[in-house]
Amino acid sequence: MIDGKAQQQTYCNPINLDYGYTPIPNFATQGKHRATADPVIVTYKGDYYLFSTNQWGYWWSNDMSHWNFVSRRFLRPEHKVYDDLCAPSVWIQGDTMLVFGSTYAKNFPIWMSTNPKKDEWKEVVHDFEIGGWDPAHFVDDDGKLYMYNGSSNSYPLYGIELNRKTFQPIGTRKELLLLNDERYGWQRFGEYLDNTFLDPFMEGAWVTKYRNKYYLQYGAPGTEFSGYADGVAVSDQPLGPYEHQSLPLSYKPGGFARGAGHGATYQDKWKNYWHISTIAISVKNNFERRLGIWPAGFDQDAVMYMDAAFGDYPHYLPTRVTDHLKSGFTGWMLLNYNKPLTVSSTYGGYAPNYAVDENIKTYWSAASGNAGEWIQTDLGNVSTVKAVQLNYADQDAAFLGKQQGIYHQYKLWYSQDGRSWKILEDKSKNQNDVPHDYLELKQPVKARYLKLENIHMPTGKFAISGFRVFGKGPGKTPDPVKDFIVLRTEKDKRSAWLKWTLDDQAYAYQIHLGTEPDKLYNSIMVYGANDYWYKGMDKEKPYYFCIEALNENGVSSRTKIIKVN
């Protein structure tokens, strides 16, 4: 059995927070569900503080793994809105943490605290009259304070200097940046980047300074989509002019948990950079979302990047100064993609295979939430199991808004033959809410079968969107991918058709791409297919691509890099 007190060394996206349920009744007409987005992490007095949309509080952690919730309402009764801290701005000014939530009104406060662990806050400004939706505040090295804001498919992002003592504006807002989806394909609206229905949205500003340059980050083209990303534009001045970087900074259109937009960049205790962003589920409502954290940084040419390769597989937590250009992926492979399942019962069309299809949007549901419901996965071979992620889904949930005192309880079993079983993890007395529980085993085990037995659900039926088992299989890694080609169309140079030969020994492929051969900073994981339509290119730049194959035993070497003009 896992030693629950052992220091965890890895994490897995989506991060395991006790996410609140949407508080907005109109958003829950197709089913009550957990939801948050638009996250910010700041480092304060040696700890990490995480704020996100509509959680009626915030979290703190000293290790980026275990997050402690602090209940707090930031709006006053007279505000009469559901959006308590929607897309919040959080910044550190001197020895003080400050918080401000999105609003078009003139009467939202700015809050301050020097002891946020204890929920000790007071208003520093009662009514911040200029307001701003999707705000972000940035304190420059010279002490000057700036606010950035904007969320629109028509208007730009704005910036303005504020008096750092009174928080009153100095001058007027300045237009900083617009999308240019005619040039940058990834900025097009829609799941298929075709601008169907609406023009693309630009939102969620954040600014990071590095080597005297300002990196303005922004979410686009829409929070509902797999291609939701954070772009970045660079300037020598905090209020511009800004120039787009061709590649999006945070981009994760493939894999189990898709989307990486509207987030924030921060540094850990060792000054390594990380980026937290929004993951799309968008099934029960467009705004059904989760959060993910990925390693980030700046290369030798001061190009800002984020590493989303294997971005929902186990990665190492920070413990020292680290070069994030060298992957933090543990090398633990997914052992049960589309493998056989047996279950205690099934509710409606929520079939068992949806728990292992590597799609967070789909899920298996048992007929009830009663103790004794179970799901069992067959790895196909006795394999070395090193970690398990249990992603619960919301089926017939009863809650609106953040809930406290709710919890999951379960037992996780393992077996080599399906007859003799041992406990891998006993959480039958757990009192924590763990909707994306991640179990790193202190000692790996040999197993072919794993069985998850429900003891208690917080609400609704026992439902699982991802029963994900990680480790190493007993066989050989796949051969390098054969016949990889990239067909860039002259009709629309933002788009290309990528093709390769299907490998019977591979369950997935990972594409790496960039605008320079030594800067392949974007990646796309593709399961069970031998082609991919990539529509995210800067039409004015050449692109470089390579691909690798994945199976339970490891990762192949990458193919030779292909250049397309």
Stockholm file with secondary structure:
# STOCKHOLM 1.0

chainA/1-565         MIDGKAQQQTYCNPINLDYGYTPIPNFATQGKHRATADPVIVTYKGDYYLFSTNQWGYWWSNDMSHWNFVSRRFLRPEHKVYDDLCAPSVWIQGDTMLVFGSTYAKNFPIWMSTNPKKDEWKEVVHDFEIGGWDPAHFVDDDGKLYMYNGSSNSYPLYGIELNRKTFQPIGTRKELLLLNDERYGWQRFGEYLDNTFLDPFMEGAWVTKYRNKYYLQYGAPGTEFSGYADGVAVSDQPLGPYEHQSLPLSYKPGGFARGAGHGATYQDKWKNYWHISTIAISVKNNFERRLGIWPAGFDQDAVMYMDAAFGDYPHYLPTRVTDHLKSGFTGWMLLNYNKPLTVSSTYGGYAPNYAVDENIKTYWSAASGNAGEWIQTDLGNVSTVKAVQLNYADQDAAFLGKQQGIYHQYKLWYSQDGRSWKILEDKSKNQNDVPHDYLELKQPVKARYLKLENIHMPTGKFAISGFRVFGKGPGKTPDPVKDFIVLRTEKDKRSAWLKWTLDDQAYAYQIHLGTEPDKLYNSIMVYGANDYWYKGMDKEKPYYFCIEALNENGVSSRTKIIKVN
#=GR chainA/1-565 SS CCCTTSCCCEECSSCCCCCCBCCCGGGGTTCBCBCCCCCEEEEETTEEEEECTTCSEEEEESSSSSCEEEECCCSCGGGCCSCTTSSCEEEEETTEEEEECCBSSSCCCEEEEEEGGGTEEEEEESCCTTCBSSCEEEECTTSCEEEEECEESSSCEEEEEECTTTCCEEEEEEEEECCCTTTBGGGSSTTTTSCCSSCCCEEEEEEEEETTEEEEEEEESCTTSTTCEEEEEEESSTTCCCEECSSCSBCCCSSSSEEEEEEEEEECTTCCEEEEEEEECCSSSTTCEEEEEEEEEECTTCCEEECCTTTTSCEECCCSCCCTTSCCBCCCEESCTTCCEEESCCCTTCCGGGGSSSCTTCCEECSCCCTTCEEEEEEEEEEEEEEEEEEECCSSBCCCSCCCSCCCEEEEEEESSSSSCEEEEEETTCCSCCTEEEEEEEEEEEEEEEEEEEEECSSSCCEEEEEEEEEECSSCCCCCCCSCEEEECSSCTTCEEEECCCCTTCSEEEEEEESSTTCCCEEEEEESCSEEEECCCBTTSCEEEEEEEEETTEECCCCCCEEEC
#=GC SS_cons         CCCTTSCCCEECSSCCCCCCBCCCGGGGTTCBCBCCCCCEEEEETTEEEEECTTCSEEEEESSSSSCEEEECCCSCGGGCCSCTTSSCEEEEETTEEEEECCBSSSCCCEEEEEEGGGTEEEEEESCCTTCBSSCEEEECTTSCEEEEECEESSSCEEEEEECTTTCCEEEEEEEEECCCTTTBGGGSSTTTTSCCSSCCCEEEEEEEEETTEEEEEEEESCTTSTTCEEEEEEESSTTCCCEECSSCSBCCCSSSSEEEEEEEEEECTTCCEEEEEEEECCSSSTTCEEEEEEEEEECTTCCEEECCTTTTSCEECCCSCCCTTSCCBCCCEESCTTCCEEESCCCTTCCGGGGSSSCTTCCEECSCCCTTCEEEEEEEEEEEEEEEEEEECCSSBCCCSCCCSCCCEEEEEEESSSSSCEEEEEETTCCSCCTEEEEEEEEEEEEEEEEEEEEECSSSCCEEEEEEEEEECSSCCCCCCCSCEEEECSSCTTCEEEECCCCTTCSEEEEEEESSTTCCCEEEEEESCSEEEECCCBTTSCEEEEEEEEETTEECCCCCCEEEC
//
